[in-house]
């Protein structure tokens, strides 16, 4: 179970580390990193707005992953399979929420752009 804890702590840390440059608007539109859809590639302003929005959520997901990983690790009687399943489910659910919210935000931004 210690190996899973290390993996979960590392991946949570990676989520946090990947979020910071996006939050700081250091990453321009590119094909490898960030919220990459046609609406964000077409407009650098939308690229940064959407990526800051999604990156803050991703940063907090990394924090939640780390906290859940530690809390469940110290929980007495936790089976390894249950531990792994819960942490993976939390992260998967969090990523789905980030995607849905991100696409919703893109929709709001592009609607505002066309309304002006």
PyMOL commands that set and color helices and strands:
alter all, ss='L'
color gray80, all
select helices_A, chain A and resi 2-23+38-42+44-74+80-115
alter helices_A, ss='H'
color red, helices_A
deselect
rebuild
show_as cartoon
